[in-house]
Amino acid sequence: MKSDFPSLITSNTQAGLTLAGQLADSLQAQIKQANAHVERPGGMNYLLPAPVPKEIIAGILFYAIATANRGWTSKA
């Protein structure tokens, strides 16, 4: 698993939104890979929880990026 974390500091909101989308894609792929290796207890067939949509993950990450950039109101 790749554990290289990019800087959350971006020059503007569009760059922040792009970064949030890239991080959401990466996180969603890692979650999908982890769920593929989940063992079912006792051989039971039960459903895994529904996956979180990429848009929700990206929205949360964008908020974190905006906070790291202090809303882009000042120089980073």
C-alpha positions as CSV (number, residue, x, y, z in Angstrom):
1,M,0.0,0.0,0.0
2,K,1.3,3.4,-1.0
3,S,1.6,5.7,2.0
4,D,2.9,8.9,0.3
5,F,0.9,11.9,1.5
6,P,0.9,15.0,-0.6
7,S,0.8,18.5,0.8
8,L,-2.7,19.9,1.3
9,I,-1.5,23.4,0.5
10,T,-2.7,24.5,-2.9
11,S,-2.7,27.8,-4.8
12,N,-6.5,28.1,-5.3
13,T,-9.8,26.4,-4.8
14,Q,-9.8,24.6,-8.2
15,A,-6.4,23.0,-7.3
16,G,-7.8,22.0,-3.9
17,L,-10.9,20.4,-5.6
18,T,-8.7,18.5,-8.0
19,L,-6.5,17.3,-5.1
20,A,-9.6,16.2,-3.2
21,G,-10.8,14.2,-6.2
22,Q,-7.4,12.5,-6.6
23,L,-7.2,11.6,-2.9
24,A,-10.8,10.3,-3.0
25,D,-10.0,8.1,-5.9
26,S,-7.0,6.7,-4.1
27,L,-8.8,6.2,-0.8
28,Q,-11.8,4.5,-2.5
29,A,-9.4,2.1,-4.4
30,Q,-7.7,1.2,-1.1
31,I,-11.1,0.6,0.6
32,K,-12.2,-1.6,-2.3
33,Q,-8.9,-3.6,-2.1
34,A,-9.3,-4.0,1.6
35,N,-12.9,-5.2,1.3
36,A,-11.8,-7.9,-1.2
37,H,-9.8,-9.7,1.6
38,V,-12.5,-9.6,4.3
39,E,-13.1,-13.1,5.8
40,R,-16.7,-14.0,6.5
41,P,-17.0,-15.4,10.0
42,G,-18.0,-19.1,10.1
43,G,-18.4,-19.2,6.3
44,M,-21.6,-17.1,6.6
45,N,-22.7,-15.1,3.7
46,Y,-23.4,-11.6,4.8
47,L,-23.3,-8.4,2.9
48,L,-20.6,-5.7,3.3
49,P,-21.9,-2.2,4.0
50,A,-22.6,-0.1,1.0
51,P,-19.6,1.8,-0.3
52,V,-19.3,5.5,0.4
53,P,-19.7,7.5,-2.8
54,K,-16.6,9.3,-4.2
55,E,-18.4,12.6,-4.0
56,I,-18.9,12.4,-0.3
57,I,-15.3,11.4,0.3
58,A,-14.1,14.2,-2.0
59,G,-16.3,16.7,-0.2
60,I,-14.9,15.8,3.2
61,L,-11.3,15.9,1.9
62,F,-12.0,19.3,0.2
63,Y,-13.1,20.7,3.5
64,A,-9.9,19.5,5.1
65,I,-7.9,21.0,2.3
66,A,-9.7,24.3,2.6
67,T,-9.0,24.4,6.3
68,A,-5.3,23.7,5.7
69,N,-5.3,26.6,3.3
70,R,-7.3,28.9,5.6
71,G,-10.0,29.3,3.0
72,W,-7.4,30.7,0.5
73,T,-7.9,34.2,1.9
74,S,-4.2,34.7,2.5
75,K,-1.0,33.6,1.0
76,A,-0.2,29.9,1.7
